[in-house]
Amino acid sequence: MNKWHWSPAQRLLSRRQMLQQCSAGFGGLALAGLLADESRANQPRNPLAPRPPHFTPRARRVIFLFMHGGPSQVDTFDYKPLLQRDHGRPLPFARPRVVSSETGNLLGSPWQFRRHGQSGIHVSEVFPHIAGCVDDLCMIYSMHGSNSRHGGALLELHTGSDTFVRPSMGSWISYGLGTENQNLPSYITICPTLTHGGVNNWSSAFLPAIHQGTPVGNASVPADRATIPFISHPGTQSSVQRLELDLLNQMNQERLRVAGSDAALEARIASFELAFRMQAVAPELQDIAGETAATHRLYGMDQDATRNFGRMCLMARRFCERGVRFVQISHSYKWDQHSDLRRDLSRNALEIDKPIAGLLRDLKQRGLLEDTLVLWGGEFGRTPTAQGGDGRDHNPQGFTMWLAGAGVKPGFTHGATDDYGYFAVEDKVHFHDLHATILHLLGLDHTRLTYRYAGRDFRLTDVHGEVVQEILA
């Protein structure tokens, strides 16, 4: 009988026989799969390519309005009638064990609070324009942090750690989701602070460098002169730059072929290519001359007091429209009112009130607020007790931040501080919880968004953080 001629009975193999006879084939398939994975690993990747989230997101992007210095919660959004009643009296309970410096008796707010909107949320009279948007805001009155000093508190807010250099929140989001526009960075920070941690507040740390925030100006540069650095090279034509990049890429690809996977080199290649592509789109994007006069007025750009911050808010909207994942605006460094509270906080509020309300209204009318998460706040709050006669000291024990837009309950309040606004006492929210919630709204599980470095898996929330389910719409 021909050895290849099988009877019907012979064609029936048991599971054991099939595995025995086909084992070499299975091994070959497995080996091929492993080699293919290794081959793909050795191929250059685009680290900014859009990546799927862990689950369906509510938000696609974030705008963080950072109030550097620590705005006073009891003078802005956290109304405390007993603080007003007991102005000048001693604090009726113990202060925190660790304080920034000594303070005196209770200091009632110099400003009146009123309820606004259908939600009836209290807002200080210093924010008449934001008060008109209160039904879009989700207030968290019970924020708290671990550090009473600006440097540590800024790092904790931005990176989740007040003691070590870690990737910033925007860098983690860039790493987790990539960008929606391959011609722009995934993370832009407008006029960032150069103090209290400086670049570490927007650094990618041990994440690939392509995820670091791209600064547009800095805190010492007026917004109308703040531009993406080195965006043009008038001395070299684009065609010549392309030839130079192609040669550089050829050398880098050869190194990758020899050395294997190299995340740092891949990020460098991607950053060179991104910088080249940005030359074609960034100049037009940063030119706001095409915006209507009504839009300029909406953001307060027709008034001296609001022009600078208004321009930053308008730029944030334009960046988000073009697919940037995370945009930060810094009002820096103006909210550290150890004295002259009435004068300085009034000035600060005037500068940001109309621009922020304009941003919220503009996002809403363009349909962008539905999938844009807006976050407002500082690195801590202020004490309800007086310092320097007319001032307040640092207070990380309890303060207010608010969110608006994608996935959060509008016109909603969460948590509470004590009767005088010193300690968060109800439904407390730590920075780790805030980070976990922001990632959740973007479709990312904060426990799964990890990066292996120095032998361990790191994440934005470290070993902490719980999603604040109560504020989710």
Phi and psi in degrees as a GROMACS rama.xvg file:
@    title "Ramachandran Plot"
@    xaxis  label "Phi"
@    yaxis  label "Psi"
@TYPE xy
-58.0538  130.704  ASN-2
-64.8432  -16.5189  LYS-3
-94.7334  2.82479  TRP-4
-98.2823  112.977  HIS-5
-107.94  140.481  TRP-6
-75.6766  162.61  SER-7
-52.9977  -38.0625  PRO-8
-66.5569  -36.3047  ALA-9
-71.4905  -22.0909  GLN-10
-73.5192  -14.4592  ARG-11
-87.0168  114.717  LEU-12
-108.934  142.791  LEU-13
-72.7782  164.972  SER-14
-60.0664  -41.9948  ARG-15
-61.608  -45.3083  ARG-16
-63.9142  -40.7653  GLN-17
-61.746  -44.6147  MET-18
-65.1473  -38.1296  LEU-19
-65.5454  -45.8309  GLN-20
-75.1648  -24.4495  GLN-21
-106.717  7.38595  CYS-22
-59.0781  -40.6482  SER-23
-63.0405  -37.4228  ALA-24
-64.658  -43.3003  GLY-25
-63.021  -41.5587  PHE-26
-61.5603  -39.9264  GLY-27
-63.7191  -41.5165  GLY-28
-62.3883  -43.027  LEU-29
-63.2099  -43.6466  ALA-30
-62.6707  -42.4308  LEU-31
-61.007  -40.3016  ALA-32
-64.1872  -42.8229  GLY-33
-63.952  -43.5911  LEU-34
-64.2942  -36.9431  LEU-35
-65.3153  -42.5069  ALA-36
-61.4751  -43.0956  ASP-37
-64.7748  -39.4531  GLU-38
-63.0565  -43.2204  SER-39
-63.5647  -38.1856  ARG-40
-63.2675  -31.0046  ALA-41
-84.5081  -8.47355  ASN-42
-83.8754  142.801  GLN-43
-61.9941  135.281  PRO-44
-111.16  158.388  ARG-45
-95.4342  104.327  ASN-46
-70.2009  -11.0007  PRO-47
-101.654  4.38174  LEU-48
-60.2562  142.191  ALA-49
-56.3996  135.439  PRO-50
-117.72  144.228  ARG-51
-69.8513  140.3  PRO-52
-73.0437  173.337  PRO-53
-71.8104  -31.0278  HIS-54
-153.18  174.334  PHE-55
-60.1669  121.813  THR-56
-84.4617  158.215  PRO-57
-97.3345  -27.7798  ARG-58
-117.257  148.402  ALA-59
-109.878  -17.3174  ARG-60
-155.756  165.759  ARG-61
-133.146  138.375  VAL-62
-116.73  120.086  ILE-63
-107.823  116.002  PHE-64
-95.3171  97.9281  LEU-65
-95.1546  121.676  PHE-66
-99.8415  90.2097  MET-67
-70.0814  124.11  HIS-68
125.073  -27.5562  GLY-69
98.3982  86.8982  GLY-70
-68.1527  147.388  PRO-71
-76.923  118.696  SER-72
-67.3096  -33.8111  GLN-73
-80.49  -3.14583  VAL-74
-112.948  1.27747  ASP-75
-125.126  -60.5011  THR-76
-130.205  -18.3663  PHE-77
-104.117  89.7106  ASP-78
-73.5465  129.443  TYR-79
-129.796  94.1697  LYS-80
-58.3157  -36.7116  PRO-81
-68.0707  -30.3524  LEU-82
-65.0799  -38.6848  LEU-83
-67.3452  -43.9317  GLN-84
-63.3704  -40.6518  ARG-85
-99.1556  19.6829  ASP-86
-50.4683  129.492  HIS-87
90.9007  -9.84097  GLY-88
-90.0796  162.06  ARG-89
-67.2993  150.374  PRO-90
-61.8262  126.069  LEU-91
-81.6802  11.4655  PRO-92
-147.206  171.133  PHE-93
-69.8581  143.662  ALA-94
-74.8655  167.836  ARG-95
-59.7162  154.142  PRO-96
-63.0481  -37.9584  ARG-97
-113.337  122.403  VAL-98
-126.043  159.77  VAL-99
-68.4721  -45.5289  SER-100
-163.975  174.309  SER-101
-75.0586  143.524  GLU-102
-127.719  167.791  THR-103
-100.817  -132.81  GLY-104
-82.3326  175.104  ASN-105
-61.1951  141.424  LEU-106
-123.313  106.704  LEU-107
-67.0178  153.978  GLY-108
-68.9609  136.986  SER-109
-71.4759  -7.9272  PRO-110
-114.002  152.078  TRP-111
-83.9566  149.256  GLN-112
-111.874  145.093  PHE-113
-137.149  153.657  ARG-114
-79.4774  144.926  ARG-115
-136.654  153.403  HIS-116
68.276  -179.51  GLY-117
-67.9155  -26.0923  GLN-118
-74.4813  -23.4837  SER-119
70.388  25.6521  GLY-120
-74.7441  137.1  ILE-121
-73.1478  135.221  HIS-122
-138.335  140.242  VAL-123
-67.1639  153.346  SER-124
-66.0748  -10.3394  GLU-125
-71.7866  -14.6711  VAL-126
-121.092  63.8978  PHE-127
-65.2672  -32.4807  PRO-128
-78.8516  -44.3588  HIS-129
-62.6331  -33.9064  ILE-130
-58.0576  -31.5341  ALA-131
-71.9566  -11.1966  GLY-132
-109.079  11.6567  CYS-133
-62.4653  -26.9966  VAL-134
-72.8194  -6.61478  ASP-135
-100.118  -4.14344  ASP-136
-97.5953  147.463  LEU-137
-117.162  105.168  CYS-138
-85.3738  132.337  MET-139
-113.643  105.679  ILE-140
-84.9  -10.0187  TYR-141
-113.874  30.9751  SER-142
-66.5367  147.324  MET-143
-153.617  153.901  HIS-144
-130.783  -171.901  GLY-145
-111.712  -5.41957  SER-146
-134.622  133.108  ASN-147
-96.8919  3.03624  SER-148
-105.401  145.971  ARG-149
-56.3628  -48.0764  HIS-150
-59.9768  -52.1573  GLY-151
-64.746  -39.3591  GLY-152
-67.6577  -39.4139  ALA-153
-62.5041  -43.2313  LEU-154
-64.5232  -39.9753  LEU-155
-64.4744  -42.9965  GLU-156
-63.1253  -43.7148  LEU-157
-84.8559  -31.5009  HIS-158
-122.786  -12.034  THR-159
89.0732  -6.31214  GLY-160
-132.177  132.639  SER-161
-100.285  5.64285  ASP-162
-124.788  -23.2968  THR-163
-126.153  155.914  PHE-164
-76.1544  118.992  VAL-165
-133.321  161.033  ARG-166
-62.2565  144.432  PRO-167
-77.3168  163.322  SER-168
-54.9043  -46.1654  MET-169
-63.259  -34.4036  GLY-170
-68.3529  -40.6643  SER-171
-61.7296  -41.0144  TRP-172
-66.7973  -40.9569  ILE-173
-61.2467  -44.7267  SER-174
-62.6011  -38.799  TYR-175
-77.4878  -31.598  GLY-176
-122.608  -15.7588  LEU-177
71.1416  -160.757  GLY-178
-121.422  154.794  THR-179
-89.7461  -6.94122  GLU-180
-131.903  109.052  ASN-181
-70.9646  -4.544  GLN-182
-98.2377  2.17658  ASN-183
-135.664  155.456  LEU-184
-64.4604  160.986  PRO-185
-85.8633  -13.883  SER-186
-140.879  118.4  TYR-187
-125.991  134.923  ILE-188
-120.689  123.403  THR-189
-97.5391  121.851  ILE-190
50.0485  55.5482  CYS-191
-72.0409  158.687  PRO-192
-70.0523  148.709  THR-193
-106.975  3.60379  LEU-194
-114.849  175.533  THR-195
50.8492  52.1425  HIS-196
106.548  -25.7048  GLY-197
50.1809  -126.049  GLY-198
-61.5024  -23.7959  VAL-199
-61.9329  -19.8788  ASN-200
-77.4369  -16.2681  ASN-201
-128.299  19.752  TRP-202
-79.5106  154.216  SER-203
-90.7517  -5.98518  SER-204
50.1954  -117.891  ALA-205
-88.7855  -4.01318  PHE-206
-70.1986  158.453  LEU-207
-51.962  140.326  PRO-208
-60.2452  -23.7005  ALA-209
-62.3818  -18.3602  ILE-210
-90.772  -0.455981  HIS-211
-67.4346  149.025  GLN-212
-64.091  139.219  GLY-213
-92.4034  113.628  THR-214
-76.9158  137.563  PRO-215
-112.12  97.7185  VAL-216
73.0539  -162.23  GLY-217
-155.306  -178.174  ASN-218
-63.6503  -20.1836  ALA-219
-93.5387  1.06525  SER-220
-109.45  126.71  VAL-221
-58.2619  147.254  PRO-222
-59.9423  -32.2754  ALA-223
-73.7239  -8.6467  ASP-224
-113.099  3.83715  ARG-225
-86.9316  114.417  ALA-226
-134.965  162.531  THR-227
-62.7279  125.808  ILE-228
-69.2741  148.286  PRO-229
55.8228  35.0353  PHE-230
-79.7178  -15.767  ILE-231
-135.758  153.312  SER-232
-136.214  82.4941  HIS-233
-61.0148  -19.1295  PRO-234
-82.2307  -10.0925  GLY-235
-129.85  125.934  THR-236
-67.0753  154.681  GLN-237
-60.1847  -38.9574  SER-238
-64.6747  -35.2706  SER-239
-70.7502  -41.3527  VAL-240
-59.5292  -38.9307  GLN-241
-63.4787  -40.8687  ARG-242
-64.4031  -41.0867  LEU-243
-63.239  -43.8111  GLU-244
-64.7653  -40.5463  LEU-245
-61.3326  -41.439  ASP-246
-65.2229  -43.8393  LEU-247
-62.7566  -41.7143  LEU-248
-63.0698  -39.6054  ASN-249
-59.9705  -42.8241  GLN-250
-68.1598  -41.3138  MET-251
-66.446  -38.3731  ASN-252
-66.1511  -35.3331  GLN-253
-65.3274  -39.4376  GLU-254
-64.6429  -41.0966  ARG-255
-61.8596  -39.2929  LEU-256
-62.3958  -38.0214  ARG-257
-80.5192  -44.4069  VAL-258
-86.2257  -18.8767  ALA-259
88.044  -161.748  GLY-260
-61.6967  132.384  SER-261
-145.289  97.4801  ASP-262
-61.3722  -38.0818  ALA-263
-65.2469  -42.9802  ALA-264
-68.2158  -40.3697  LEU-265
-61.5773  -40.4841  GLU-266
-65.0137  -36.9864  ALA-267
-66.032  -43.2386  ARG-268
-59.413  -46.1746  ILE-269
-63.3104  -38.3129  ALA-270
-67.5559  -38.2425  SER-271
-62.2834  -45.897  PHE-272
-65.241  -40.467  GLU-273
-62.9438  -44.171  LEU-274
-59.7197  -38.8788  ALA-275
-65.2515  -44.4393  PHE-276
-67.7216  -34.3037  ARG-277
-63.1893  -26.3957  MET-278
-60.0881  -26.5218  GLN-279
-84.8762  -24.5608  ALA-280
-115.476  -30.919  VAL-281
-66.1295  -41.8207  ALA-282
-57.5109  -44.942  PRO-283
-65.7941  -37.9471  GLU-284
-65.2829  -35.6234  LEU-285
-83.7825  -6.12343  GLN-286
-92.3355  109.016  ASP-287
-95.7354  11.5492  ILE-288
-61.5554  -26.2026  ALA-289
-79.0473  -9.08015  GLY-290
-71.6359  146.46  GLU-291
-70.6952  160.013  THR-292
-61.0159  -35.0382  ALA-293
-64.1731  -38.4833  ALA-294
-66.321  -41.7205  THR-295
-58.9561  -42.6043  HIS-296
-67.5373  -38.6023  ARG-297
-57.3928  -39.3865  LEU-298
-88.5056  1.96179  TYR-299
77.763  21.6006  GLY-300
-81.2613  -0.159992  MET-301
-95.9497  5.3236  ASP-302
-128.399  141.729  GLN-303
-60.5756  -42.9963  ASP-304
-66.2672  -31.7691  ALA-305
-109.084  -3.76377  THR-306
-61.311  -44.616  ARG-307
-66.3855  -52.9127  ASN-308
-70.8307  -31.0169  PHE-309
-61.2339  -40.2343  GLY-310
-64.1961  -40.2463  ARG-311
-63.1921  -41.8251  MET-312
-64.7554  -40.1195  CYS-313
-65.0812  -41.7388  LEU-314
-61.9909  -38.0519  MET-315
-60.6997  -42.785  ALA-316
-62.5141  -42.4173  ARG-317
-65.6836  -40.8294  ARG-318
-63.5792  -43.0473  PHE-319
-65.0708  -39.2309  CYS-320
-57.0157  -32.7228  GLU-321
-91.6069  5.23063  ARG-322
102.567  8.85237  GLY-323
-70.28  131.901  VAL-324
-73.9281  -42.5632  ARG-325
-136.493  121.14  PHE-326
-123.624  127.521  VAL-327
-115.304  138.084  GLN-328
-118.676  130.867  ILE-329
-112.944  124.832  SER-330
-97.3082  94.4547  HIS-331
-129.624  144.569  SER-332
-108.206  92.5301  TYR-333
-125.916  -5.95597  LYS-334
-105.314  21.0723  TRP-335
-98.7379  68.1606  ASP-336
-85.4554  78.6551  GLN-337
-74.5918  -19.9436  HIS-338
-152.829  171.076  SER-339
53.1112  43.6757  ASP-340
-59.4248  -48.4353  LEU-341
-60.8586  -44.4734  ARG-342
-69.6528  -50.2997  ARG-343
-76.913  -40.3423  ASP-344
-67.5803  -35.5298  LEU-345
-60.4406  -43.5132  SER-346
-64.3009  -45.4202  ARG-347
-59.6374  -47.9022  ASN-348
-61.912  -39.222  ALA-349
-61.26  -39.9139  LEU-350
-67.3722  -31.8394  GLU-351
-106.812  -18.9828  ILE-352
-60.4794  -57.6059  ASP-353
-66.85  -42.5195  LYS-354
-60.2559  -41.0565  PRO-355
-68.0631  -43.5011  ILE-356
-61.6466  -39.4561  ALA-357
-62.8501  -41.1431  GLY-358
-61.555  -47.4384  LEU-359
-60.7841  -43.8136  LEU-360
-68.1113  -39.0942  ARG-361
-66.3361  -45.1516  ASP-362
-59.1901  -40.8167  LEU-363
-67.2944  -45.1054  LYS-364
-71.3521  -21.5391  GLN-365
-90.8834  -0.700098  ARG-366
77.6143  8.99491  GLY-367
-83.942  -23.0664  LEU-368
-67.2442  -20.8186  LEU-369
-64.3151  -29.9886  GLU-370
-131.204  21.7391  ASP-371
-116.84  127.118  THR-372
-96.6816  122.91  LEU-373
-106.482  131.906  VAL-374
-124.883  133.685  LEU-375
-125.116  136.099  TRP-376
159.707  178.8  GLY-377
-122.643  -169.003  GLY-378
-79.3484  -19.1279  GLU-379
-167.229  -175.038  PHE-380
-108.398  -154.726  GLY-381
-129.726  160.282  ARG-382
-75.3323  150.043  THR-383
-79.4255  -4.25076  PRO-384
-96.6414  156.034  THR-385
-84.056  148.464  ALA-386
-137.764  134.271  GLN-387
62.5264  28.4717  GLY-388
82.8148  -63.1731  GLY-389
-127.503  65.0198  ASP-390
-160.939  176.207  GLY-391
-139.842  147.187  ARG-392
-90.0593  174.697  ASP-393
-62.5474  145.446  HIS-394
-149.703  98.815  ASN-395
-86.7409  1.44175  PRO-396
-76.8043  -26.1584  GLN-397
-170.66  125.633  GLY-398
-160.874  178.385  PHE-399
-113.13  137.086  THR-400
-132.989  155.215  MET-401
-132.32  155.281  TRP-402
-123.943  160.348  LEU-403
-151.024  152.348  ALA-404
98.7747  -140.752  GLY-405
-54.0629  112.937  ALA-406
87.6496  -4.51482  GLY-407
-107.345  154.422  VAL-408
-71.1942  124.11  LYS-409
-80.1346  147.626  PRO-410
62.294  37.5462  GLY-411
-123.682  146.429  PHE-412
-122.574  142.787  THR-413
-134.465  134.389  HIS-414
75.1774  177.452  GLY-415
-161.578  151.602  ALA-416
-97.5684  174.503  THR-417
-66.1675  -178.177  ASP-418
-62.899  -17.6865  ASP-419
-112.248  -2.76526  TYR-420
82.9613  25.6342  GLY-421
-92.7244  -52.9692  TYR-422
-111.93  140.452  PHE-423
-70.2713  126.349  ALA-424
-125.973  -15.3346  VAL-425
-132.441  127.321  GLU-426
49.8648  57.1163  ASP-427
-63.9863  143.253  LYS-428
-127.522  113.155  VAL-429
-86.4415  164.741  HIS-430
-55.2312  -36.9612  PHE-431
-59.9883  -40.1717  HIS-432
-67.7642  -39.7497  ASP-433
-61.0516  -45.7393  LEU-434
-61.5115  -44.0483  HIS-435
-60.3717  -38.5181  ALA-436
-70.8192  -41.8101  THR-437
-61.4311  -46.1039  ILE-438
-62.0181  -40.1938  LEU-439
-59.9932  -43.6983  HIS-440
-63.7136  -26.8737  LEU-441
-86.9704  3.6638  LEU-442
85.8281  18.6274  GLY-443
-115.198  130.258  LEU-444
-82.0697  116.711  ASP-445
-64.8055  -20.4494  HIS-446
-82.1847  -16.0441  THR-447
-103.544  -16.3188  ARG-448
-82.9725  89.1933  LEU-449
-126.123  162.497  THR-450
-143.37  126.897  TYR-451
-82.9125  125.04  ARG-452
-149.137  134.308  TYR-453
54.4115  36.1449  ALA-454
86.3708  6.15856  GLY-455
-143.61  160.215  ARG-456
-88.6422  124.822  ASP-457
-104.821  156.113  PHE-458
-148.13  164.536  ARG-459
-58.4867  -39.5131  LEU-460
-93.0176  6.49951  THR-461
54.9546  -117.457  ASP-462
-110.43  19.3214  VAL-463
-119.122  -170.38  HIS-464
92.5051  131.308  GLY-465
-132.41  137.055  GLU-466
-63.9233  131.68  VAL-467
-82.5419  86.6085  VAL-468
-63.5046  -29.0525  GLN-469
-64.793  -24.8226  GLU-470
-93.1785  -3.72659  ILE-471
-79.5964  134.241  LEU-472
